[in-house]
């Protein structure tokens, strides 16, 4: 009972609630430029190859480390270095979502792509500051719980922009659905306005050289830096590649949008949240190295299980089992990877270093996923998901090399 009370007190801390709400704000834009947008495009009969190419609009999530140094160095003339940037990014997301709601995806896909790219840019920029804020306001021993609550908020937002959006699209126009999603971003704006500006106790970089050169030099001087970057790039490769095509897969093999909303999204949220929580407990008991091994194997198996769904067709109970396990294992892997990445960041360069690490994790989703439509058509759904599962192997093998250098808790130079 004492441990349970202590856990509840930890979760109830103001900075933990801020992590939860900022996770929600970060989670709103993602599906509106990926799976939910894919569903809209399928509805208006956009070609599958074009839908696959639209994965390119996620490039800002991969390239955000390029402008992250500027967000470490400069502060807007209001609210402070972190909160000022957050507010600007959130307003940009809202305006861009409204813009995409007016576009004609079939007749002028380039206009849709432009607004989707703007959403991704402002969303990626918001992520830079939100990640830095979380690292700067939470102590090292709070990072695990803070990361879990961030994931919780993020996944609740994805339930809203995924399951609820798909359900609403069966009853009202997609135009109105996207306007409602834009309005949900005001949760993030309210959180930004009422949150304190972090005091990191170190002087932020003052020059372009300090904000660009020093963060990278400090990181790459560490032992095993290249191996760490490759591992972060590859760890969720198969999971991300398969995820880029799951929405078209569900609809094309015969599931309705309502079924996808009820099973793939709602059940997926519960499974992900459970996975994130269990993942945090497992990491605490077994350490990060062994946890990454376990979660990585589970993720690979979950991707392969989609091949079973491709064989059975639109069976709701099979979809529920596959999605439940996939999101449970993915939630565990995400919790471990987020906490691991955050622990590597020097607080003087938080935005830049975390942006570099999280950008690498997003490469498969943003860049390699552009080929998924072609691969799925060439291989068929069954072999596409088997192929995606095999892509998890390089990241797991890299753990063998990282073990001597990982030491469970990576050391951070000051």
N, C-alpha and C positions, 0 to 999 in steps of 0.2 A: 504493500500500500504506500509506503514511504517513497519508493522508487517511482511509482505511478504519479504521486503528487508532485514530485520533483520534476518529472517530465512535463506535466501540464503547466507548471510554473515557467519552465523554460520556453515552451511554445507560446505562452501568453505574453511574453515580453514585447514591448512596443516595437523594437527593431525586428523581431521575428514576424510580427504582423505586417510591417512595412515590406519585408522580403516577400511575403505571401501576395500582397496587393500589387507590388511591382512585378511579380511573376505573372499575374493576370494581365497587366498592361503589356508586357512583352509578348505574351502568348496570343493576343488578339489578332495581330496582322498576319501571322505565318500562313494559316490555312486559307486566308482570303486571297493569297497569291499562288496557292498550290492546290490542294485537294478539293477545297470548296469551289475554287475557280474552275478546276477541271470538270467538276460536276455540272456547272453552269454551261461550260463549253460543250460537253457531251450533249446536254439538252438542246443546244442550238446547232448540233451536228457539225462541229468543227472537226477537221481531220485529226486522227490519232497521232500522226507524226508531228503536226503543229503543236498539239497538246504536250508531247514529249519535249519539244524544243523550248516550250515555255519554262522549263526548269532553269533556263538561263537567267530569268528574272531574279533568281535567288543569289546571283553572284555577289551582291553587296554583303551578304552574310559571310562570304568567303574572303572578301577584300577589305573588310572594315578596319583591319589593322593599318591600312594605308592612311586613313584620316584620324585614327584614334589618338596619335600623338598631339594633334591640334586640340583635341578635347581634354587632354591632360594639361596642356600649356595655357590655353585661353579660357576665360570665363565670361559668359554673357553679363551685361551690366545689371542683372537682376537675379535674385534667388541664390547666387553662388555658383561655383564651378560645376557641381554635379546637378543640382536641381534646376539651374537655368537651362542647361543643355537638354535635360529631360523634358521640360515643358515645351521647348522649341520642337523637339522631335515628335512629341505626342500630337501637337497641333498639325505638324506636317503629315502624320499618318492619317488623321481625320480628314484633312482636305483631299488627300490622294485617294482614300477609299470612296469618298463622295464622287470624285472624278471617274473612277473605274465603274461606278454604278451607272453612269450615263453612256458608257461606251458600247459599241456594237461589235461583239466578239467575232462574228462570222464575216461581216463585211469589211470591217477595219480592225483586224487583229493587232496591227502595229500600235493603234491608239490604246488598246487594252494592255499591250505589252509595256507601253510607256508609263501608264499609271501604275501597273503592277511593279515596275522597276522603281518608281518613286516610293511606293509603299514599302518595298524591301529596303530601300536606302534609308528612309527615316526610321524604319523598324530596327535595322541593324545598328544605326546610330544610337537609338534608344537603348539597345542591348549593351552597347559599349559602356554607357554611363550607369545603367542599372547594375551590371556586373561589378563595375568599379565601386559603386555605392555599397553593395552588399559586402564586398571584401573589406572595405574601409570602415564599416560600422560593426562588423562581427569579429569577435576574437577567433583565434585559431580553433579552439575547442567548440565554437558555435557554428563553424562552417558546415559541418555535416547536417545539423538540424536546419540551418538556414537554407542550404541547398535543397533539402527535401521540401520545405515549405514553398520555396521558389517554384519548384517543379509542380507542387500542388496547385498554386495559383495559375501557372502556365497551362496546366492540363484542364483546369476549370474553364479557362478562356477558350481552349481548343474544343471543349464540349459545346460551348456557346457558338463558336464560329464553324464548328463541324456538324455535330448531331442536330443542334437546334436549328441551325441555318438550313440544313437539308430538309428537316421536317417542315419548316416554314415555307420552303420553296415549293413544296407540294400543295400549298394552300394560298400563298400570295406570290407576287412577282419577285424575281431575283433582285430587281431594282430596289424594292422596299426592304428586302432582306439585308442588302449591303448598307443601306442607310441606318438600319437598326444596329448593325455591327459597328458602324462609325460612332454611333452614340455611346456604345459601351466603353469607348476609350476615355470617357470622362471619369471613369473610376481611377485611371492612372493619373489624370490631371489633378484630381482631388488629393490623391496620395502624395503627389509631388508638392503641392502647395502647403500641405500640413505636416510634412516630414522635416526633421532638422537637417541642416547641412553637416556632413561629416567633418570631424576634426582629426586628421590623420597624424598630426604631430611631426610631420616632416615637410620640408619646403618643396613645393611642386616645381617642375622644370620651368625655367624662365626664358630659355632661348630655344630656337628650332633644333639646334644641335643636341641640347640636353633632352628634348622631348622625343627626338627621332633616333639619335645614335645611341645614347646611353642605355635605354631600355633593352635594345637588342644586344648591345655589347655585354651588358651585365648577364643576360640570359645565356648567350652562347659561350660565355666563359665557364659555365658550369659543366661538370663531367656528365657525359651522355646526353648533351642537349639535342643533338641531331636525332638520336634514337628516340628520345621522348617525343619530339615533333612528329616523327614518322609513325609512332605508335598512336598518337592522338588522331592523326590523319586516317589510319587504317582500322582502328578499333571497331567503329560502327559502319564501316564501308558497306558490307552486305545488307545490313539493316536499312540503311539509307537508300541504297539502289532499289531494293524491293519496294520500299515505302513510296517511291516516286510514282509507281504504277498501280498501287492497290486500289485507289478510287475508280479509275477506268476498269480495272479487273472486276471489281464487285458488280458494277453496272452492266458491263458487257456480258458476263456469264449469267445474268438474269435476276440479280437482286434489285428490289425497288429502292428508291432513295429513303423511304420511311424505314425499311428493313435495315439499311446501312446505318441510318441514324440511331435506331433502337439497339442494334447489336454491335456493329463495328465501332460506333462512337461512344455510346453510353456505357456499355460493358467495358470497352477499351479504357475509358477514363478510370473506372473503378479498379481495373486490373493494374493500370499504370501507377495509381496512387498507392495501392497495396504493394506493388513492386518496389517503389521508391522507399516506402517505410521499411519493408523487410530488408532492402538493400542496405539502408543505413545501419540496421541492427547487425547484419552479417559483416559489414565492414568493421564495425566496432569490435566484433568478436574475433574475426579471422585476419584482419588487416587488409590493406588495399590490394596487395599483390595477389594473394590467393582469391580475393573477391573478384578481381578483374578476370582471372582465369575462369572461375565458375560462371560469372555473368556472360562472358564472351561465348562460351560453349552453349549456354542456354539461348542466347540470341541467334546463333547460327542454326540451331535446331528449330527455333520458332519460325525462321524464314523458310526453311525447308518444308515445314508443315503446310505452307500455302499451296505447295504442289498437290497435296492431298485434296484440298478444297477445289483445285482446278479439275481434279478427276471426278469428284462427287457432284459438282455443279451446285446450283443454288439451294443447298440444304442448310436451313437456319441453325440447326444444332451443331453442324460441323463448323459453320462460320463462328458461332459462339465459342466453341472450344479453341479453335485456332487463334482467334483474336484475343481471347482471354489470356492464353499462354504467351502470345507474342508481346502484348503490351505489359504483362507482368515482368517478363524478362527484360524488355526494353527499359522499363522504369528502373529496374535494379542497375542496369548498365549505365543509364544516364546519371543517376545519383552518384555513382562511383566516379565517372569521368568528370563531372562538374566539380566535385569536391577535390579531386586530384589536381585538376587544372588551377583551381583557385589557390590551392596550397603552394603553387609554384610562383605566385606573383609577389614581386617586391612592391610594397605599398607606395613607394614614391612614383612608380610607373604603372599603377594598377590597370588603368584603362588600356594602355598600349600592350602590355604583356598578356592580359587576359584576352584582349581582342585577337592577338596573334594565335593563341591556343584555340580559342573557340572558332576562329575562322578556319583553321585547319580541319576541325571536326565537321565543318559544314561543306567542305569541298565536294565530297561524294554527292550530296544532295543538290548542290548548285551547279556543278560542272559536269561530272560524270553521268548524272541522271539525264542529261539531254539526249543520250543515246538509248534510253530505256524503251522508248516507243518502237524504235527500229529493232532492238534486241528481242522484245516481246513478240513482235510480228514474225521475226525470223525463227525463233526457237519454239514459239508457242508458250502458253502460260506455265505449263508444268516444268519444262526445262529452264524457263526464265527464272523461276524461284529456286530451283536447284542450283543454277549458276550463281545466283545472288548469295545463297548460303555458303558456297565455296569461297566467296570473296572474303569471308571472315577469317580464313586460315592465316594469311600473312600477318595480320595484327596479333593473333594469338601466338604465332611463332616468335614474333618480336619480343614478347614478354620473357622468353627464355634468355634473351640478351640483356633485357632491362633489369632482371632480378638483382644482380650484384650491385647495380648502381641506384636502384630504386630505394632500398633501405626502408621500405614501408612509408616513411614520412620524408619527402624530398627536402633537402636543406635549401634555405633561401639566403642569398648573400645580401647584405645591407648596403 
